[in-house]
């Protein structure tokens, strides 16, 4: 897209895991793969990354080809509305009519060619209509870790794959997720967005002024002004702060294999299988009479005997073992590490 600007985010996992255990494909590798996935339609010079100060050095190390100005550093994390507002203000100063694509860096996407085609469709829709465009994934299971979208009437001139959003549904419990799938017609909210920079800034000013106005006032006044602004910002997601309140929100139904890698169970479809029980493995594993397990071990051999539906992650100084259906609960490990002041694992 001429004049476009890609906006990228460092992983903000829904279950904040210890860095020693964040080894699904390696955070740096995932970031580099996500940036590579953008070309085309975006040139490398159009990639912009928003990250917190603690990750800035690692981001620059992972992407040495990007200039220093391609990394926007937040003084502290304030959720996605603030990160997107910071990026949109930055882009608007250079290209007021640019079309932005917003992607998390912790997604596994299996078909890059189809991904690019779907992204182009969303960008064209956003540019043509001025809508805030989100991407919806057809669900394959009753997932409790994702939000859902209920599409409404079709967007005129966009074919059958784009519709106006009728309703956003927050992460449901198991019974509600099963009912949503039985009812049909819903999509997983992929957390990928496309919009014109003027459209998202107008929506932020209307629906989340407490987020965007302090950032606009601090723009161009240096790091201290930005830090002061961030201390006053509420921590609001772009979904709840803007999209659930805005009128012109459209969804594009995706066709590419997708997983939000917020848990180890989510990577199962993307890893090689081992043994007769279709265990998903990255690294070295020896499953014997074991089924449905997920194993990540880069260095040591992990042997499984007579077990089912486990996640095993072997990192240099930590080992995680949990049931696959509890993989989203790794956040409990983080909470307990903090309670016990075992900060070297965080």
C-alpha positions in Angstrom: 0.0 0.0 0.0 1.5 3.3 -1.0 1.9 5.5 2.0 1.1 2.7 4.3 2.8 2.1 7.7 3.0 -1.3 9.3 2.7 -1.3 13.1 4.1 -4.1 15.1 3.9 -5.2 18.7 6.3 -7.1 20.9 4.6 -10.1 22.5 2.2 -9.1 25.3 1.1 -12.6 26.2 -2.3 -13.1 27.8 -0.5 -15.4 30.3 2.7 -13.6 31.2 5.2 -16.5 31.3 8.7 -16.4 32.8 11.3 -15.6 30.1 13.0 -18.9 30.7 9.8 -20.7 29.7 8.9 -18.4 26.8 10.4 -20.8 24.2 7.6 -21.8 21.9 9.6 -20.9 18.9 11.7 -18.2 20.6 10.4 -14.7 21.2 13.0 -13.2 18.9 12.4 -15.7 16.2 8.6 -15.1 16.3 9.2 -11.3 16.1 11.5 -11.7 13.0 9.0 -14.1 11.4 6.1 -11.7 11.9 8.1 -8.8 10.3 9.1 -11.0 7.4 5.4 -12.0 6.9 4.6 -8.4 6.1 6.6 -8.2 2.9 4.7 -7.6 0.7 2.5 -5.5 1.0 4.7 -3.5 3.4 8.3 -2.5 2.8 10.8 -3.0 5.6 11.1 0.8 6.0 7.4 0.9 6.9 7.6 -1.4 9.8 7.2 0.2 13.2 7.6 -1.7 16.5 6.1 -0.6 19.9 7.7 -2.1 22.9 8.4 -1.4 26.6 11.9 -0.3 27.7 12.8 -3.7 29.1 12.5 -5.3 25.7 13.9 -2.5 23.5 17.4 -3.9 23.3 16.2 -7.4 22.5 13.9 -6.1 19.7 16.7 -4.2 18.1 19.0 -7.2 18.3 16.4 -9.4 16.7 15.8 -7.0 13.9 19.2 -5.4 13.1 18.0 -4.2 9.6 15.5 -1.8 11.1 16.6 1.7 11.9 16.6 3.1 15.4 13.5 5.2 14.7 11.6 2.0 13.8 11.3 1.2 17.5 8.9 3.2 19.7 9.7 2.6 23.4 6.9 2.9 25.9 8.1 4.0 29.4 5.8 1.4 30.9 3.2 -0.9 29.5 -0.4 0.5 29.4 -2.1 -2.2 27.3 -2.9 -2.0 23.6 -4.9 1.2 23.4 -1.9 3.3 24.5 0.6 1.4 22.3 -1.7 1.9 19.3 -2.3 5.5 20.1 1.5 6.1 20.4 2.1 4.5 17.0 -0.8 6.2 15.3 0.4 9.6 16.5 3.9 8.8 15.3 2.6 7.7 11.8 0.2 10.6 11.5 3.0 13.2 11.8 4.6 11.7 8.7 1.7 10.2 6.7 -1.7 11.6 7.9 -3.6 9.4 5.5 -1.6 6.2 5.9 -3.3 2.9 6.4 -2.0 0.9 9.4 -1.8 -2.8 10.0 -1.6 -3.8 13.7 -0.3 -7.3 14.5 0.8 -9.0 17.8 4.1 -10.8 17.5 3.0 -14.0 19.3 0.9 -15.5 16.5 1.6 -18.7 14.6 0.4 -18.5 11.0 0.7 -21.5 8.7 0.0 -20.1 5.2 1.8 -16.9 4.5 0.5 -16.4 1.0 -3.1 -16.6 2.1 -2.3 -14.4 5.1 -1.0 -11.7 2.8 -4.0 -11.9 0.6 -6.4 -11.6 3.6 -4.3 -8.6 4.9 -4.6 -6.9 1.5 -8.4 -7.3 1.6 -8.6 -5.8 5.1 -6.3 -2.9 4.1 -8.4 -2.1 1.0 -11.6 -2.3 3.0 -10.2 0.1 5.7 -8.8 2.5 3.1 -12.1 2.6 1.1 -14.6 2.8 3.9 -12.7 4.4 6.8 -13.9 1.5 8.9 -11.9 0.0 11.8 -11.2 -3.5 10.5 -10.6 -6.5 12.6 -9.8 -10.1 11.4 -11.9 -13.0 12.5 -10.8 -16.7 12.5 -13.4 -19.5 12.0 -13.3 -21.4 15.3 -12.2 -25.0 15.4 -12.9 -25.8 19.1 -14.6 -24.2 22.1 -11.7 -22.0 23.1 -12.0 -20.1 26.4 -8.7 -18.1 25.9 -10.0 -16.1 22.9 -12.6 -13.4 22.5 -15.3 -13.9 19.9 -16.9 -11.8 17.2 -20.5 -12.1 15.9 -20.7 -10.7 12.4 -23.8 -8.8 11.2 -24.8 -7.6 7.8 -22.3 -7.8 4.9 -20.2 -4.8 3.9 -21.4 -3.5 0.6 -18.9 -4.1 -2.2 -16.7 -6.4 -0.1 -17.9 -9.8 -1.1 -19.1 -12.4 1.4 -16.0 -12.4 3.6 -16.4 -8.9 5.2 -19.3 -7.9 7.5 -20.0 -5.2 10.0 -19.5 -6.4 13.6 -22.7 -7.0 15.4 -21.1 -7.8 18.8 -17.9 -8.5 20.5 -18.0 -11.4 23.1 -15.4 -11.5 25.9 -13.5 -14.7 26.7 -16.3 -17.1 27.6 -16.3 -20.0 30.1 -16.4 -23.5 28.7 -20.1 -23.9 28.6 -20.6 -20.5 26.9 -17.8 -21.3 24.3 -19.5 -24.6 23.5 -22.9 -22.9 23.1 -21.3 -20.3 20.7 -19.9 -23.0 18.5 -23.2 -24.9 18.4 -25.0 -21.7 17.5 -22.6 -21.1 14.6 -21.7 -17.9 12.9 -19.1 -16.6 15.4 -15.4 -16.0 14.8 -12.4 -15.8 17.1 -11.1 -12.3 17.5 -7.5 -12.6 16.1 -6.4 -9.2 17.5 -5.1 -8.2 14.1 -6.4 -4.8 12.9 -6.3 -2.5 9.8 -7.4 1.1 9.7 -6.6 4.5 8.3 -4.5 6.5 10.8 -7.0 9.3 10.8 -9.9 6.9 11.5 -8.2 5.3 14.5 -7.2 8.6 16.0 -10.7 10.0 15.6 -12.1 6.9 17.4 -9.5 7.2 20.2 -10.3 10.9 20.7 -14.0 10.0 20.8 -13.9 6.8 22.9 -10.6 6.9 24.8 -9.6 10.6 25.2 -7.8 9.8 28.5 -5.4 7.6 26.5 -4.7 9.6 23.4 -4.9 13.2 24.6 -2.0 13.1 27.1 0.1 11.3 24.4 -0.8 13.9 21.8 0.2 16.7 24.2 3.6 15.0 25.0 4.4 14.4 21.3 7.7 15.9 20.3 8.6 17.1 23.8 11.1 14.4 24.7 11.3 11.3 26.8 10.5 13.0 30.1 7.2 14.4 28.8 6.3 11.0 27.5 7.1 9.3 30.8 4.9 11.8 32.7 2.1 11.2 30.2 2.3 7.4 30.6 2.1 7.6 34.4 -1.4 9.2 34.0 -2.7 6.8 31.3 -5.3 4.1 32.1 -4.4 0.5 31.1 -7.1 -0.1 28.5 -7.2 -2.6 25.6 -8.1 -1.3 22.1 -10.9 -3.8 22.1 -12.8 -2.6 25.2 -11.6 1.0 25.0 -12.5 1.6 21.3 -13.7 -1.2 19.2 -16.6 -2.3 21.4 -17.9 1.3 21.5 -17.3 2.4 17.9 -20.0 2.2 15.2 -18.0 1.5 12.0 -16.2 -1.7 12.9 -15.9 -4.4 10.2 -14.5 -8.0 10.3 -12.8 -9.9 7.6 -13.1 -13.7 7.8 -9.6 -15.2 7.5 -8.6 -18.3 5.6 -5.1 -18.9 6.9 -4.2 -21.3 9.7 -3.9 -19.2 12.9 -3.0 -19.6 16.6 -2.6 -17.0 19.3 0.4 -18.5 21.0 -0.7 -17.6 24.5 -0.2 -21.2 25.7 1.9 -24.2 24.7 -1.2 -26.1 23.8 -1.9 -23.6 21.1 1.2 -24.6 19.1 0.2 -28.2 18.8 -1.0 -27.9 15.2 2.2 -26.3 14.1 4.9 -28.7 15.4 6.0 -32.0 14.1 4.5 -35.2 15.5 6.3 -37.9 17.3 5.3 -41.4 18.4 2.1 -43.2 17.5 0.0 -40.9 19.8 0.5 -37.8 17.7 2.5 -35.9 20.3 3.6 -32.4 19.2 7.3 -32.0 19.6 9.9 -29.2 19.2 13.4 -30.4 20.0 14.2 -33.9 21.5 11.6 -36.2 22.9 11.0 -39.9 23.2 7.3 -40.7 23.7 6.5 -44.3 24.6 2.8 -45.3 25.0 2.0 -41.6 25.3 -0.6 -39.6 23.5 -1.5 -36.0 22.8 1.4 -34.4 24.6 3.3 -31.2 23.8 7.0 -31.2 24.4 9.5 -28.4 24.0 13.1 -29.3 24.8 16.0 -27.8 22.8 18.9 -29.5 24.6 18.0 -32.5 26.7 16.1 -35.5 25.8 12.6 -35.7 27.3 11.2 -39.3 27.7 7.5 -39.8 28.2 6.1 -43.1 29.3 2.4 -43.9 29.6 1.1 -40.3 29.9 -1.5 -38.3 28.0 -2.3 -34.7 27.3 0.7 -33.2 29.1 2.7 -30.1 28.3 6.4 -30.4 29.1 8.8 -27.5 28.6 12.4 -27.9 29.4 14.3 -24.6 29.6 17.9 -24.1 30.8 17.0 -23.5 34.5 13.3 -24.3 34.7 11.0 -27.2 33.8 7.2 -26.8 33.3 4.9 -29.8 33.5 1.1 -29.3 33.3 -2.0 -30.8 31.9 -2.8 -29.5 28.4 -6.2 -28.3 29.4 -4.5 -26.1 32.1 -1.9 -24.5 29.8 -3.6 -21.1 30.0 -3.0 -21.2 33.8 0.7 -20.7 33.5 0.0 -17.3 34.9 -0.4 -18.9 38.2 3.3 -19.9 38.1 4.2 -16.2 37.6 2.0 -15.1 40.5 3.6 -17.7 42.8 7.1 -16.8 41.7 6.4 -13.1 42.5 4.8 -14.1 45.9 7.9 -16.0 46.8 10.2 -13.3 45.4 11.9 -15.7 43.0 12.6 -12.8 40.7 15.4 -14.4 38.8 12.8 -16.6 37.0 10.7 -13.6 35.8 
